Amino acid sequence: MGDVLEQFFILTGLLVCLACLAKCVRFSRCVLLNYWKVLPKSFLRSMGQWAVITGAGDGIGKAYSFELAKRGLNVVLISRTLEKLEAIATEIERTTGRSVKIIQADFTKDDIYEHIKEKLAGLEIGILVNNVGMLPNLLPSHFLNAPDEIQSLIHCNITSVVKMTQLILKHMESRQKGLILNISSGIALFPWPLYSMYSASKAFVCAFSKALQEEYKAKEVIIQVLTPYAVSTAMTKYLNTNVITKTADEFVKESLNYVTIGGETCGCLAHEILFAENDRSGLL
């Protein structure tokens, strides 16, 4: 009996050490990539000619649209408000010289994907940014007291990621190259009372993304989920920025340093430190 217990404790200790080592490796890679910026300038362009960004009308999606165009990709902007898309497209074309296509689509609906598929036909899509999302209640609220937008939230936060990935991943698989960035949230990393539906929807994005990365990494397709904490956008009522709270532009520029990691990342070093501290404190 004593030998069995000894083996059990040895195995448990080894597993704990391996888990700690994995977290140290994750953090060390982020530090390295942030300060040395080893990503080749041609890497993103090598994925393909076009990048597709959902929720491109505001915030993080808009920032990805501009940044990817600056780095040499043509961009397809998908969002609900046509006027915003037209204004952003004009500005991107003027400042970067890249080609821009716009697709008006309301991701709270589930009948939009054939239209999107038709508009994307024939494009060599190297990057997909699944960014669109909605927060039904900005203020904390019990589940039964929150606005009854369950179906809209599922369509926008979950179905959009699955359907857009389904549309584009098959072409990446056949070309054996591609990058999919799924924007989740730090709120997905542990149950968050009073934001139950939102945190659960973002947890789905994490699980879906990490499973897909395991399925398709042999096909040379990178599928990464980003779990940022505070980013100042319209959804967060433009929080005051500081060392932790990033502007959308700051977050996006830094997050692109980490795309070769795949798997999961917070997208910026400050948020990785928060993640590590929460983990150490037993919150994760």
ZIUR-V411039 format. One record per residue. N is the residue number from 1. SS is DSSP state (2 for helix, 1 for strand, 0 for the rest). Layout:
n->[N:N]
ss->[SS:SS]
This chain:
n->[1:2:3:4:5:6:7:8:9:10:11:12:13:14:15:16:17:18:19:20:21:22:23:24:25:26:27:28:29:30:31:32:33:34:35:36:37:38:39:40:41:42:43:44:45:46:47:48:49:50:51:52:53:54:55:56:57:58:59:60:61:62:63:64:65:66:67:68:69:70:71:72:73:74:75:76:77:78:79:80:81:82:83:84:85:86:87:88:89:90:91:92:93:94:95:96:97:98:99:100:101:102:103:104:105:106:107:108:109:110:111:112:113:114:115:116:117:118:119:120:121:122:123:124:125:126:127:128:129:130:131:132:133:134:135:136:137:138:139:140:141:142:143:144:145:146:147:148:149:150:151:152:153:154:155:156:157:158:159:160:161:162:163:164:165:166:167:168:169:170:171:172:173:174:175:176:177:178:179:180:181:182:183:184:185:186:187:188:189:190:191:192:193:194:195:196:197:198:199:200:201:202:203:204:205:206:207:208:209:210:211:212:213:214:215:216:217:218:219:220:221:222:223:224:225:226:227:228:229:230:231:232:233:234:235:236:237:238:239:240:241:242:243:244:245:246:247:248:249:250:251:252:253:254:255:256:257:258:259:260:261:262:263:264:265:266:267:268:269:270:271:272:273:274:275:276:277:278:279:280:281:282:283:284]
ss->[0:2:2:2:2:2:2:2:2:2:2:2:2:2:2:2:2:2:2:2:2:2:2:2:2:2:2:2:2:2:2:2:2:2:2:2:0:0:0:0:0:0:2:2:2:2:0:0:0:1:1:1:1:1:0:0:0:0:2:2:2:2:2:2:2:2:2:2:2:2:0:0:0:1:1:1:1:1:1:0:0:2:2:2:2:2:2:2:2:2:2:2:2:2:2:2:0:0:0:1:1:1:1:1:0:0:0:0:0:0:0:0:2:2:2:2:2:2:2:2:0:0:0:0:1:1:1:1:1:1:0:0:0:0:0:0:0:0:0:0:0:0:2:2:2:0:0:0:0:2:2:2:2:2:2:2:2:2:2:2:2:2:2:2:2:2:2:2:2:2:2:2:2:2:2:0:0:1:1:1:1:1:1:0:0:2:2:2:2:0:0:0:0:0:0:2:2:2:2:2:2:2:2:2:2:2:2:2:2:2:2:2:2:2:2:2:2:2:2:0:1:1:1:1:1:1:0:0:0:0:1:1:0:0:0:0:0:0:0:0:0:0:0:0:0:1:1:2:2:2:2:2:2:2:2:2:2:2:2:2:2:0:1:1:1:0:0:0:2:2:2:2:2:2:2:2:2:2:2:2:0:0:0:0]
